[in-house]
Amino acid sequence: MWIIIVSPLFFIFLLIWQNPAFGGKMKGERQRRIEKSLNWNNGRFQNPVHTVVQTDDMPFVKLMKEFFFAKGDRMPDERIPVLPINIDSYSKKPESARITWLGHSCLLIEIDGITILTDPVFSERVSPFSFMGTKTFPFSHRFQFDELPHVDLILISHDHYDHLDYQTMLKLKDTNVTFITALGVGSHLEHWGISPDRIVELDWWKYFGVNDNLKITATPARHFSGRGLYNRFSTLWASWVIQGENENLFFGADSGYFSGFKQIGDKFGAFDLVMLECGQYSRYWPFIHMAPEETYQAAIDLQAKAVFPIHWAKYKLSIHPWKEPIERILNAGKNGEIKITTPRIGELFFLNKSLPSIRWWDEL
């Protein structure tokens, strides 16, 4: 009888223990460098302000029931129309930075002749397993790395599954692309076969000079990290300042609202465009993700000329209606203090031209 009980448990243990998608472990010189960080304390990375991942009153069973079984408009009923990548449109040198949203936090950013791909996730699920976990919304087309224009840099904000994808990294390990990420995240990349000489890991306020004109700086964010049950806060999470010769961009990745946005704005602003999360929020985790109104306020704090809401319209990672984030931020910005751009997924746009503002989700 004990064999019948133990065998399935042993199989589950092996499935988890041997799964490379969980990533690597901190050790050696990398761990020593981590321990020298001012953001490392008591065996873990710390947020810039006191932060709890979830509230004490979160009704776990009720929340899971609503997440998995609630009806309504949590997901689109029809396929989201995606504009295909036109490689020819990238062949000419642009007059300004140009950006393409590939969904969630994945963006193609070309600035000063360098093409940056942020948080690329091209798998069907955001999970350590290919057969279970949150699936992407229905898209008319799912992008893959090999259909993109030449990419020079991969910018990875932190190690959560909807930002760092094992299967996508396997496709990139034999390229010559450089990876820029936060402290500790390189352990996962090396574990998956990416050469350490192609990995740049930065602490907050440290920068990497790409060339004479382009500099990328890791800046604070209010979030957390971890790919397993026992490694939360073992790697750093970050937002990113992308400073070109004539243009200044901010990629916020994941963050709850905090005073750090104003600090970053005072130090690096004004920004021509800020790309900020706007989705997957909940009153049960209000400190690690922003409500849409907070996203708009963060853009103000950053001294932004325009804000691009991302982190919505691809996954159901919370319990809000899928269109709610964009509607709420548009309502918050109805006074027009800061331009809100709403490109279609796959749409290429230029910073020196009129920014897209079509309400494409109304078509669904």
SVG drawing of the C-alpha trace seen along z (x, -y; Angstrom):
<svg xmlns="http://www.w3.org/2000/svg" viewBox="-20 -69 54 71">
<polyline fill="none" stroke="black" stroke-width="0.4" points="0.0,0.0 2.8,-2.4 4.2,-2.0 0.9,-3.1 1.0,-6.2 4.7,-7.1 5.3,-6.4 3.1,-9.3 4.6,-11.6 8.1,-10.5 7.3,-11.1 6.0,-14.6 9.1,-15.3 11.3,-14.2 9.2,-16.2 9.8,-19.4 13.4,-18.7 14.7,-17.8 12.8,-20.5 15.4,-22.9 12.7,-25.6 13.0,-26.5 16.5,-27.9 19.8,-28.0 21.0,-28.6 23.2,-31.4 26.7,-30.3 30.4,-31.2 31.4,-34.7 27.8,-35.6 26.6,-35.0 29.5,-36.9 28.7,-39.9 25.0,-39.7 25.9,-39.8 27.9,-43.0 24.8,-44.8 23.2,-47.5 19.8,-46.0 20.7,-42.6 19.9,-42.0 19.2,-39.0 19.7,-36.6 17.4,-38.2 16.9,-41.2 14.8,-44.0 12.3,-46.4 13.1,-50.1 10.1,-50.6 8.3,-48.2 6.3,-45.8 4.2,-42.7 3.5,-40.5 -0.2,-40.0 -2.6,-41.2 -3.4,-39.2 -7.1,-39.0 -6.7,-37.3 -9.3,-34.5 -7.1,-32.0 -9.8,-29.4 -12.4,-32.0 -9.7,-33.7 -8.6,-30.5 -12.2,-29.6 -12.9,-33.0 -9.6,-32.9 -10.2,-29.5 -14.0,-29.3 -15.6,-32.7 -17.5,-33.6 -17.5,-37.0 -14.9,-39.1 -11.7,-37.9 -10.5,-36.9 -11.5,-38.1 -14.1,-36.1 -12.5,-36.7 -8.9,-36.6 -6.9,-39.7 -5.8,-41.0 -2.0,-41.1 -0.1,-43.0 2.7,-40.8 6.3,-42.0 7.4,-43.5 11.2,-43.0 11.4,-45.4 10.1,-48.2 13.2,-47.8 15.7,-47.9 16.0,-51.7 17.7,-53.7 15.0,-55.6 15.0,-59.3 13.9,-58.6 13.4,-55.7 10.8,-53.1 8.9,-50.7 6.8,-47.6 4.7,-46.0 4.7,-42.2 2.3,-41.8 2.5,-41.9 6.0,-43.3 7.7,-42.3 8.8,-45.2 11.1,-45.8 12.9,-49.1 15.3,-50.5 17.2,-53.5 20.5,-54.9 21.0,-51.9 20.6,-49.3 17.6,-47.0 16.5,-45.9 14.0,-43.1 12.5,-43.3 11.2,-40.4 10.7,-38.0 8.1,-35.3 7.0,-33.3 5.8,-30.1 2.1,-29.3 2.0,-29.2 3.8,-31.2 4.7,-28.2 7.6,-25.9 5.5,-23.2 4.4,-23.1 1.2,-21.2 -0.2,-23.4 -0.4,-27.0 -1.8,-30.3 -2.2,-30.3 -1.9,-33.3 -5.0,-35.1 -6.1,-34.0 -4.0,-36.0 -4.4,-36.1 -0.7,-35.4 1.9,-34.4 5.3,-35.9 8.5,-33.8 12.0,-35.1 13.1,-33.9 10.6,-36.2 11.9,-39.4 14.5,-41.8 18.1,-41.5 18.2,-41.9 21.3,-43.3 20.3,-43.2 17.8,-41.2 16.7,-43.2 15.2,-41.1 13.6,-42.9 13.3,-40.0 12.9,-36.2 9.1,-35.6 7.7,-33.3 5.8,-36.0 9.1,-37.9 11.7,-35.2 10.8,-32.2 12.9,-29.0 11.9,-27.8 12.5,-31.2 16.0,-31.4 16.9,-28.0 16.3,-29.5 18.6,-32.4 21.5,-30.5 23.3,-29.9 22.9,-33.5 25.4,-36.3 22.9,-38.5 23.9,-40.2 21.7,-39.9 21.2,-42.7 19.5,-41.9 19.4,-42.4 21.7,-40.9 21.4,-37.1 19.1,-36.5 22.2,-35.5 22.3,-32.2 19.2,-31.1 20.7,-32.1 23.9,-30.2 22.0,-27.2 20.3,-27.1 23.5,-27.2 24.0,-30.9 27.7,-31.9 28.5,-34.1 30.5,-36.5 27.2,-37.5 25.5,-38.3 25.5,-41.7 24.0,-41.8 23.3,-45.2 22.5,-46.4 20.1,-49.4 21.7,-52.7 24.4,-50.9 24.6,-51.2 25.9,-49.5 27.3,-51.6 26.2,-50.0 28.1,-52.4 29.2,-56.1 25.5,-57.3 23.4,-54.6 23.4,-53.8 21.1,-51.5 20.7,-51.9 19.0,-49.6 16.7,-51.5 14.6,-50.4 11.2,-48.8 8.7,-47.6 8.2,-44.0 9.7,-40.6 11.3,-37.6 11.5,-33.8 10.8,-30.8 10.1,-28.2 8.6,-27.7 11.7,-28.6 13.7,-31.1 11.7,-34.3 13.8,-37.5 16.9,-35.5 17.4,-37.6 16.9,-41.3 14.1,-42.9 14.5,-46.3 13.1,-49.0 15.3,-50.4 16.3,-53.8 17.3,-53.7 19.2,-56.9 20.1,-57.6 21.8,-60.5 18.6,-62.5 15.9,-60.4 15.2,-59.1 13.0,-56.1 11.9,-54.2 10.9,-50.6 9.1,-50.0 8.5,-46.3 6.7,-45.1 6.3,-47.4 3.8,-48.6 3.5,-52.4 6.2,-54.0 8.1,-57.2 10.9,-55.8 9.2,-56.9 9.6,-60.5 13.2,-59.9 13.9,-58.3 12.1,-61.2 14.2,-63.8 17.4,-62.0 16.8,-61.0 13.7,-62.8 12.1,-64.1 11.3,-61.0 10.1,-61.0 8.2,-57.8 7.6,-55.6 6.4,-52.0 4.6,-51.1 2.7,-48.1 -1.1,-48.5 -2.7,-45.2 -2.7,-42.1 -3.5,-44.3 -5.8,-43.3 -6.8,-44.7 -5.2,-41.5 -1.7,-42.5 -1.8,-46.3 1.9,-46.8 3.6,-44.8 1.4,-45.9 -0.1,-49.3 -3.8,-50.1 -4.2,-52.0 -4.6,-55.3 -1.3,-54.7 0.3,-53.9 -0.8,-57.4 0.5,-59.0 3.8,-57.2 4.1,-58.7 3.6,-62.1 6.3,-61.4 8.7,-60.3 8.1,-63.6 7.0,-61.7 5.8,-63.3 3.9,-60.1 3.0,-56.9 2.6,-53.5 0.5,-51.0 1.8,-47.5 1.4,-44.2 -2.2,-43.8 -4.1,-42.1 -2.1,-38.8 -2.5,-36.8 -5.1,-36.4 -2.9,-36.8 -5.5,-38.5 -9.3,-38.6 -10.1,-41.9 -11.9,-42.2 -9.3,-42.1 -10.3,-45.5 -10.5,-47.2 -6.9,-48.4 -6.8,-50.4 -10.2,-51.9 -9.2,-53.0 -5.9,-54.6 -7.6,-56.5 -10.1,-57.8 -7.4,-58.8 -5.6,-60.7 -8.7,-62.4 -7.4,-65.8 -4.7,-65.3 -1.7,-66.1 0.3,-63.3 -0.3,-61.6 -1.4,-57.9 -0.5,-55.8 -2.4,-52.6 -0.8,-50.8 -2.0,-47.5 0.1,-44.5 2.6,-44.3 2.2,-47.9 5.5,-49.8 5.5,-53.4 8.0,-56.3 8.6,-58.7 8.9,-61.7 5.5,-61.1 2.0,-61.1 1.7,-58.3 -1.1,-55.7 -4.3,-56.2 -6.8,-53.9 -9.2,-52.0 -8.6,-48.7 -10.0,-46.6 -13.5,-48.1 -13.5,-46.0 -13.6,-42.8"/>
</svg>
